[in-house]
Amino acid sequence: METYDICVVGFGPTGATAASLLGKAGHSVLVIDQLTDVYDKPRAICIDHEIMRVFQQLGVTDEIVPFVAPYPASEYYGCEGQLIKRLDTAPPPYPLGYAPNLSFLQPPVEEALRRRAASMPNVEVRLGSELIGLVQDMEGVTLHLEGPNGATDVRARYVIACDGANSTVRRLTGLTLDDLGFDEPWLVVDMLVGEEALSRLPDVNVQYCEPQRPATHVVGVRNHRRWEIMLLPGEDRVEAVAEANVWKLLERWLTPADATLWRSAAYRFHAVVAHQWRDGRILLAGDAAHQQPPFLGQGMCQGVRDAANLAWKLDLVLSGSAGEALLDTYGTERSAHVRQLTTIIKTLGKFICEREPEAAGARDAKLIAEMGGSVITTFRQDLMPRLERGAVDEDGGTAVGCLFPQPFLSGGRLLDDATGSGFRLMLDRSVPSERLATLQLPEGTRIVRFSAAAEGSSAGVIDVVEQDGVVKDWFTRAGAIAALVRPDNYVYGVASDVGALEVMVRGAHSRLSLEAPARCASVTAP
């Protein structure tokens, strides 16, 4: 029986990212997907700078950049047509090296991610292969597959379920989803708009918070525009997607002479999250683990975050550097992050979806009053929660569990391109080299010091010079001289002086090893 370190079920953006990260780490990976091609129409339309940084780590940004554009501001208009809320990105210098929010064309981006995974010699991709059943034991998982050449069994030490909202793996293992209390029917329409009509459309994203029929206009890449339109009680989902009905709903903005209908689909925007993210050697990721309303454009981002969070932990476990208990921190961290962000998204969704005119008027007045009488722009990234529990120094302060910045360096490169990924100990220029020799760091940790001198390397320290003072300002706000950064770019811990640094890295070595073996329950599914 063929045996792999990991079997990734599902070859969408989450699965392709997980396969590439684990393949890059040197592990044998099998990817299976029931479909043979990338879906040729867009579903996700937004990503953010954290996700671009992961794609940078995979080496696919050059392929992706032609299909990505900065995401404009989002303006919310109330029931009288007045501006009641505005979300936007903070101005440059950008903390992670990319515009904080971006629109993108999913099909070519997904194809680039697939090509990257399939190009690795230790990653095998089997398209047109369906998971029929699985059996888990203390040593691994046997998967029963049905493919173009018939039935076959394969063996993997771990399985990552990236097989979507109707996950077969989740069903076979009996894992369940918690309902987070949001369920609204919407029509999603994608249009390729002609040049003349583009000039008449808003150049920003617009939330029409109108009680008679809430709607959203989203600016995509090039001439791609999306409308999300709430379906009213009694409206049939099948009839809603019919082309004649779509054009009737869009007549406020477009006529059939202005654009080509690319896609129309009816959805229930709902919020669910896995009650349990791990069952022994089986782990959920992406839509198999959570689904969110689209009001902050974080659906695909959450799946890629899952992959980045899980990949480095599986790498440590597979290489023998950590015990299986480290995998429990995956669910701890990602579940809390998803639940917190979903709460924020639900809040946005509820006042967008308000259908009672009197309540909508009160909502508008309250929002304006809370901002002192005029609209104040909120930065989208300020809404993102940090990691508070898990594989982090839980008592380390508010800088812990946040993303460490990625500045441009004096030579024009981004930080990660100069230092690589993996664990990195980031140091302020004040930390002397002689105090670093005795630090007990996680295996393979690179030491990076932000200096005033030219870039170079000495005594095991990579000295870099940043262009815009992004990291300097970050250290000042954090009250720190050092930060230990995880492979997924989240801060494990910070230190305010050399003594605190020694204590912090000793704690990291102990916490991240987690050598106590975790029990792996046996699960059999037909």
ZILINGI-V525095 format. One record per pair of residues at least 12 apart in sequence whose C-alpha atoms are under 8 Angstrom apart, sorted by the first residue. I is the first residue (numbers start at 1). J is the second residue. If there is no record, write none. Layout:
# ZILINGI-V525095
I/J
I/J
This chain:
# ZILINGI-V525095
1/153
1/154
1/155
2/153
2/154
2/155
3/154
3/155
3/156
3/157
4/28
4/29
4/30
4/154
4/155
4/156
4/157
5/27
5/28
5/29
5/156
5/157
5/158
5/318
6/27
6/28
6/29
6/30
6/156
6/157
6/158
6/159
6/160
7/29
7/30
7/31
7/32
7/156
7/157
7/158
7/159
7/160
8/29
8/30
8/31
8/32
8/159
8/160
8/161
8/162
9/31
9/32
9/33
9/131
9/159
9/160
9/161
9/162
9/163
9/169
10/31
10/32
10/33
10/34
10/161
10/162
10/163
10/164
11/31
11/32
11/33
11/114
11/162
11/163
12/38
12/110
12/114
12/162
12/163
13/110
13/113
13/114
13/300
13/303
13/304
14/162
14/285
14/286
14/300
14/303
14/304
14/306
14/307
15/31
15/162
15/163
15/307
16/113
16/114
16/117
17/113
17/117
17/304
17/307
17/308
18/304
18/307
18/308
18/310
18/311
19/31
19/117
19/123
20/58
20/116
20/117
20/120
20/123
21/58
21/308
21/311
22/311
22/312
22/315
23/117
23/120
23/122
23/123
24/120
25/315
26/122
27/122
27/315
28/122
28/123
29/122
29/123
29/124
30/123
30/124
30/125
30/126
31/123
31/124
31/125
31/126
32/125
32/126
32/127
32/128
32/129
32/130
33/126
33/127
33/128
33/129
33/130
33/163
34/127
34/128
34/129
34/130
34/131
35/127
35/128
35/129
36/127
36/128
38/107
38/110
38/111
39/107
40/107
41/106
41/107
41/262
41/263
42/105
42/106
42/107
42/190
43/106
44/106
44/297
44/299
44/300
45/103
45/104
45/105
45/106
45/220
45/297
46/71
46/101
46/102
46/103
46/104
46/297
46/298
46/300
46/301
47/101
47/102
47/103
47/104
47/297
47/298
47/300
47/301
48/99
48/100
48/101
48/102
48/301
49/96
49/97
49/98
49/99
49/100
49/101
49/102
50/96
50/100
51/301
51/304
51/305
52/98
53/96
54/308
54/488
57/416
57/421
58/116
60/112
60/113
60/116
63/109
63/112
64/108
64/109
64/112
67/104
67/105
67/108
67/109
67/221
68/102
68/103
68/104
68/105
68/221
69/102
69/103
69/104
69/220
69/221
70/99
70/101
70/102
70/103
71/101
71/102
71/103
71/219
71/220
72/88
72/203
72/204
72/205
72/219
73/86
73/87
73/88
73/89
73/204
73/205
74/86
74/87
74/88
74/204
74/205
74/206
74/207
75/87
75/204
75/205
75/206
75/207
76/206
76/207
76/208
76/209
77/206
77/207
77/208
77/209
77/210
78/208
78/209
78/210
78/360
78/361
78/364
79/209
79/210
79/211
79/357
79/360
79/361
79/364
83/375
84/364
84/367
84/368
84/375
85/367
85/368
85/375
85/376
85/377
86/375
86/376
86/377
86/378
87/377
87/378
87/379
87/380
88/377
88/378
88/379
88/380
89/101
89/379
89/380
89/381
90/379
93/468
93/470
94/407
95/405
95/406
95/407
95/470
96/404
96/405
96/406
96/407
97/405
97/406
97/407
97/408
97/414
100/381
103/219
103/220
103/221
104/220
104/221
105/220
105/221
128/147
128/148
129/145
129/146
129/147
129/148
130/145
130/146
130/147
131/143
131/144
131/145
131/146
131/168
131/169
132/144
132/145
132/146
132/526
133/145
133/172
133/525
133/526
134/172
134/524
134/525
134/526
135/522
135/523
135/524
135/525
136/281
136/521
136/522
136/523
136/524
137/520
137/521
137/522
137/523
138/520
138/521
138/522
139/157
140/155
140/156
140/157
140/158
140/281
141/155
141/156
141/157
141/158
141/159
141/281
142/154
142/155
142/156
143/155
143/156
157/281
158/281
158/282
158/283
159/281
159/282
159/283
160/282
160/283
160/284
160/285
161/282
161/283
161/284
161/285
161/288
162/284
162/285
162/286
162/287
162/288
163/286
163/287
163/288
164/286
164/287
164/288
165/287
165/288
165/289
165/290
165/291
166/288
167/288
170/284
170/288
172/525
172/526
173/279
173/523
173/524
173/525
175/274
175/275
175/276
175/277
175/279
176/274
176/275
176/276
177/272
177/273
177/274
177/275
177/289
177/290
178/272
178/273
178/274
178/275
179/271
179/272
179/273
180/271
180/272
180/273
181/270
181/271
181/272
182/269
182/270
182/271
182/346
183/268
183/269
183/270
183/271
184/230
184/268
184/269
184/270
185/230
185/231
185/232
185/266
185/267
185/268
185/269
186/228
186/229
186/230
186/231
186/266
186/267
186/268
186/269
187/228
187/229
187/230
187/231
187/240
187/241
187/264
187/265
187/266
187/267
188/226
188/227
188/228
188/229
188/263
188/264
188/265
188/266
188/267
189/226
189/227
189/228
189/246
189/261
189/262
189/263
189/264
189/265
190/224
190/225
190/226
190/227
190/261
190/262
190/263
190/264
191/224
191/225
191/226
191/259
191/260
191/261
191/262
191/263
192/223
192/224
192/225
192/259
192/260
192/261
192/262
193/223
193/224
193/225
193/258
193/259
193/260
194/223
194/258
194/259
195/223
196/258
197/254
197/258
197/259
198/223
201/253
203/219
204/218
204/219
205/217
205/218
205/219
206/218
207/352
208/352
209/351
209/352
209/353
209/354
209/360
210/352
210/354
210/355
210/360
211/353
211/354
211/355
211/356
211/357
211/360
212/355
212/357
213/229
213/230
213/231
213/232
213/355
214/229
214/230
214/352
214/353
214/354
214/355
215/227
215/228
215/229
215/230
216/228
216/229
230/353
237/266
238/266
240/266
241/264
241/265
241/266
242/264
246/264
269/292
269/293
269/294
270/291
270/292
270/293
271/290
271/291
271/292
271/293
271/342
272/290
272/291
272/292
273/289
273/290
273/291
273/335
273/338
273/339
274/288
274/289
274/290
274/335
276/331
277/289
277/330
277/331
277/335
278/327
278/328
278/331
279/520
279/521
280/519
280/520
280/521
280/522
281/520
285/303
285/306
285/307
286/300
286/302
286/303
286/304
286/306
286/307
287/303
290/338
292/342
292/345
293/342
293/345
293/346
293/349
294/345
295/345
295/348
295/349
296/345
302/338
306/334
308/488
309/330
309/334
309/488
310/327
310/330
312/487
312/488
313/326
313/327
313/330
314/327
321/513
322/512
322/513
322/514
322/515
323/513
323/514
323/515
323/516
323/517
323/518
324/514
324/515
324/516
324/517
324/518
325/514
325/515
325/516
325/517
325/518
326/391
326/512
326/513
326/514
329/390
329/391
330/390
332/389
332/390
333/387
333/388
333/389
333/390
333/391
336/387
337/385
337/386
337/387
340/385
341/383
341/384
341/385
344/383
351/363
386/400
386/401
386/402
387/400
387/401
387/402
388/400
388/401
391/492
391/511
391/512
392/491
392/492
392/493
392/508
393/492
393/493
393/504
393/507
393/508
396/493
396/494
398/478
399/478
399/491
399/493
399/494
400/490
400/491
400/492
400/493
400/494
401/490
401/491
401/492
401/493
402/490
402/491
403/489
403/490
403/491
404/485
404/489
404/490
404/491
405/470
405/471
405/474
406/471
407/466
407/467
407/468
407/469
407/470
407/471
408/466
408/467
408/468
409/464
409/465
409/466
409/467
410/454
410/455
410/464
410/465
410/466
410/467
419/446
419/448
419/462
421/487
422/444
422/445
422/446
422/486
422/487
422/488
423/442
423/444
423/445
423/446
423/484
423/485
423/486
423/487
424/445
424/446
424/447
424/448
424/484
424/485
424/486
424/487
425/445
425/446
425/447
425/448
425/482
425/483
425/484
425/485
426/447
426/448
426/449
426/450
426/482
426/483
426/484
426/485
427/447
427/448
427/449
427/450
427/481
427/482
427/483
428/449
428/450
428/451
428/472
428/475
428/481
428/482
429/449
429/450
429/451
429/452
430/481
431/481
431/498
433/459
433/461
435/498
439/502
439/505
439/506
440/505
440/506
440/509
441/505
441/506
441/508
441/509
442/508
442/509
442/512
446/460
446/461
446/462
447/460
447/461
447/462
448/461
448/462
448/463
448/464
449/461
449/462
449/463
449/464
450/463
450/464
450/465
450/466
451/463
451/464
451/465
452/465
453/465
479/496
480/494
480/495
480/496
480/497
481/494
481/495
481/496
481/497
482/494
482/495
482/496
482/497
482/501
483/495
484/505
492/508
